[in-house]
Amino acid sequence: MENSDNAVIPEYSLDRDCQTLSRHVLQQFSDFSTQAQDVSAIMNRVALAAKLVSRRLSKAGLMAGALGFTGETNVQGESVKKMDIYANDVFISVFKQSGLVCRLASEEMEKPYYIPENCPIGRYTLLYDPIDGSSNVDINLNVGSIFSLRQQEGEDLDGEAKDLLTDGDRQIGAGYVLYGPSTVLVYTLGNGVHSFILDPSLGEFILAQENIIIPPHGSVYSVNEGNYWQWDESIRDYIRYVHRHEGYTSRYSGALVGDFHRILLQGGVFLYPGTEKNPEGKLRLLYESAPLAFLAEQAGAKATTGFERILSVVPDKIHYRTPLFIGSTEDVDLVESFIQDRVRRDTEEKALV
């Protein structure tokens, strides 16, 4: 094919430009079933929320009241940023209009938010972290949103959403949005991991890469080494190991989505271990660790607590926390080997006493 200047335009470029998120989601299903239409509609609402948050972030420095803290703390005991509240409200507003999502669960809300008008037919629940890495907002660094989609099981008559307290394999889909130089949406429905870039001129997320595979090994380890003396000795053993061996480099942004996105494309490992103060870790299982673990496994990688596969962990509350080691299989295996070797040595020492 040639344009008016006789320049050759590759056929594949036209195909790629036409591959929008909504079209791609429908292609993940074998037929135009009710579930296919439901999930496609829900993903379109996620995309709309992402566009609204992206627009707000791009203008935040120019808008009064967009940056800084609210002066309040959330259910996690963390200081709340104004952008946290805005993004959380965006997701609520967008899904009130979906007709499909009955419940929303977020780190900014103590209990799930019910949309009664949707519940008679809306048998889906969206779990999400509206702004991951919100401490980066005021200094114009990468932040993100993480989401997970589940189907409601049972009637939830007491309003406690206990059916959400199940393993991560129950997720229908998961993904995240990275707000950076470009806005990127990455998702899986259990059939590979695919990324899309927001084209502001079209107002559409356009396919960037399909069936992403995380390399089995990468040079990057991503961890907040400021917590070094609060970690278990096994994690300090691992850090000493990478310090003393060539081929490793440290990268840590303070935004889980940004650090994971690098590993998704380049390989490596992200670590968020427990500390003396918070032995269970800081990351929430249902709307941070489990969605990213779903993506990691679909990309041929691994996610673990150090002892257990993340997607096998069953929480006992909505805001359940867990340590997270996620990324290239060989690199996660190495971290696990240090953890389990330390446990073995401690057990042997106790047996000798």
Residue pairs with C-beta under 8 A, 6 or more apart in sequence:
1 8
1 9
1 11
1 14
2 8
2 9
3 9
16 206
16 207
17 206
19 206
19 207
20 204
20 205
20 206
20 207
21 43
21 44
21 47
21 185
21 196
21 204
21 205
21 206
21 207
22 40
22 43
22 44
22 47
24 194
24 196
24 207
25 39
25 40
25 43
25 187
25 189
26 32
26 36
26 40
28 36
28 189
28 191
29 35
29 36
29 39
38 100
38 124
39 149
39 172
39 173
39 189
41 98
41 99
41 100
42 98
42 100
42 101
42 124
42 126
42 149
43 173
43 187
45 94
45 95
45 97
45 98
45 101
46 126
46 147
46 175
46 177
46 185
47 185
47 205
48 94
49 87
49 90
49 91
49 94
49 95
49 145
50 145
50 177
50 183
50 185
50 198
50 205
51 183
51 198
51 203
52 90
52 94
53 86
53 87
53 90
53 130
53 131
53 145
53 177
53 179
54 177
54 179
54 183
54 198
56 63
56 66
56 83
56 86
56 87
56 90
57 83
57 137
57 143
57 179
59 66
60 66
60 67
60 83
60 137
61 67
61 140
65 82
66 82
66 83
66 86
67 81
67 82
67 83
67 137
67 138
68 81
68 82
68 138
69 79
69 80
69 81
69 82
70 80
70 81
70 82
70 84
70 85
72 79
72 80
73 79
73 80
74 80
74 84
74 107
74 108
75 107
75 108
75 109
75 110
75 319
76 107
76 284
76 319
80 108
81 131
81 134
81 135
81 137
81 138
83 131
83 134
83 137
83 143
84 108
84 130
84 131
84 134
85 108
87 130
87 131
87 145
88 106
88 108
88 109
88 130
88 131
90 130
91 104
91 106
91 126
91 128
91 130
92 104
92 113
95 101
95 104
95 115
95 118
95 126
96 115
96 117
96 118
98 118
98 122
99 118
99 121
99 122
100 118
100 121
100 122
100 123
100 124
101 115
101 118
101 122
101 124
101 125
101 126
102 114
102 115
102 118
102 119
102 122
102 123
102 124
102 125
102 152
103 112
103 113
103 114
103 115
103 119
103 125
103 126
103 152
103 156
103 161
104 112
104 113
104 115
104 125
104 126
104 127
104 128
105 112
105 113
105 125
105 126
105 127
105 128
105 161
105 164
105 286
105 287
105 318
106 113
106 127
106 128
106 129
106 130
106 287
107 129
107 130
107 284
107 287
107 288
107 319
108 130
111 159
111 161
111 318
112 125
112 159
112 161
112 164
112 318
114 159
115 122
123 151
123 152
124 149
124 150
124 151
124 152
124 172
125 149
125 150
125 151
125 152
125 161
125 164
126 147
126 148
126 149
127 147
127 148
127 149
127 150
127 164
127 286
127 287
127 291
128 145
128 146
128 147
128 148
128 287
129 145
129 146
129 147
129 284
129 287
129 288
130 145
131 137
131 143
131 144
131 145
132 143
132 144
132 145
132 146
132 176
132 255
132 256
132 257
132 288
133 141
133 142
133 143
133 144
133 253
133 254
133 255
133 256
133 257
133 258
134 143
135 254
136 142
136 143
136 253
136 254
136 255
137 143
141 253
141 254
141 255
141 258
142 178
142 179
142 180
142 253
142 255
142 257
142 258
143 179
143 255
143 257
143 258
144 176
144 177
144 178
144 179
144 255
144 256
144 257
144 258
144 261
145 176
145 177
145 179
145 257
146 174
146 175
146 176
146 256
146 257
146 287
146 288
146 291
146 292
147 174
147 175
147 176
147 177
147 287
147 291
148 171
148 173
148 174
148 286
148 287
148 290
148 291
148 294
149 171
149 172
149 173
149 174
150 164
150 170
150 171
150 172
151 170
151 172
152 163
153 163
153 166
153 170
154 163
156 162
156 163
161 318
164 286
164 318
165 314
165 315
165 316
165 317
165 318
165 320
166 314
167 311
167 312
167 313
167 314
168 285
168 290
168 291
168 293
168 294
168 310
168 311
168 312
168 313
169 311
169 312
171 290
171 291
171 294
172 189
172 190
173 187
173 188
173 189
173 190
174 187
174 188
174 290
174 291
174 292
174 294
174 295
175 185
175 186
175 187
175 188
175 291
175 295
176 185
176 186
176 257
176 260
176 261
176 291
176 292
176 295
177 183
177 184
177 185
177 186
177 257
178 184
178 185
178 186
178 257
178 258
178 261
180 258
182 197
182 198
183 197
183 198
184 195
184 196
184 197
184 198
184 208
184 261
185 195
185 196
185 197
185 198
185 205
186 193
186 194
186 195
186 196
186 212
186 261
186 264
186 295
187 193
187 194
187 196
188 194
188 294
188 295
188 298
190 294
190 298
191 298
192 210
192 211
192 212
192 298
192 299
193 211
193 212
193 264
193 295
193 298
193 299
194 207
194 209
194 210
194 211
194 212
195 207
195 208
195 209
195 212
196 205
196 206
196 207
196 208
197 205
197 206
197 208
198 204
198 205
198 206
199 205
199 206
212 264
212 265
212 299
213 299
213 300
214 263
214 264
214 267
214 296
214 299
214 300
214 301
214 327
214 328
215 266
215 267
215 328
216 267
216 300
216 328
216 329
216 330
217 267
217 328
217 329
217 330
217 331
218 263
218 266
218 267
218 268
218 269
218 327
218 328
218 331
219 247
219 248
219 249
219 266
219 267
219 268
220 248
220 249
220 250
220 251
220 262
220 263
220 266
220 267
220 268
220 269
221 242
221 248
221 249
221 250
221 251
221 268
221 269
221 271
221 331
222 250
222 251
222 252
222 253
222 259
222 262
222 263
222 268
222 269
222 270
222 271
223 239
223 250
223 252
223 270
223 271
223 272
223 273
224 252
224 254
224 272
225 239
225 250
225 252
227 275
228 236
228 239
230 275
230 276
230 277
231 273
231 274
231 275
232 273
232 274
232 339
232 342
233 342
234 306
234 338
234 339
234 341
234 342
234 343
235 271
235 273
235 335
235 338
235 339
237 338
237 341
237 342
238 271
238 334
238 335
238 338
238 339
241 334
241 338
242 248
251 259
251 262
251 268
252 259
253 259
256 270
256 272
256 283
256 288
256 292
259 270
260 270
260 292
260 295
260 326
260 327
262 268
263 269
263 270
263 301
263 326
263 327
263 328
264 295
264 296
264 299
267 327
267 328
267 331
268 327
268 328
268 331
269 325
269 326
269 327
269 328
269 331
269 332
269 334
269 335
270 324
270 325
270 326
270 327
271 324
271 325
271 335
272 281
272 282
272 283
272 323
272 324
272 325
273 281
273 306
273 323
273 325
274 280
274 281
274 323
275 281
278 321
280 321
280 322
280 323
281 321
281 322
281 323
281 324
282 321
283 289
283 321
283 322
283 323
283 324
284 319
284 320
284 321
285 310
285 313
285 315
285 320
285 321
285 322
286 315
286 318
286 319
286 320
288 324
289 303
289 310
289 322
289 324
289 326
290 310
290 311
290 313
292 303
292 324
292 326
293 303
293 309
293 310
293 311
293 324
293 326
294 311
296 302
296 303
296 326
296 327
297 303
297 311
300 329
301 326
301 327
301 328
301 329
301 332
302 309
302 326
302 327
302 328
302 329
302 332
302 333
303 309
303 310
303 311
303 324
303 325
303 326
303 332
304 310
304 325
304 326
304 332
304 336
305 313
305 322
305 323
305 324
305 325
306 323
306 325
306 335
306 336
306 339
306 340
307 336
307 339
307 340
310 322
310 324
310 326
313 322
325 332
325 335
325 336
326 332
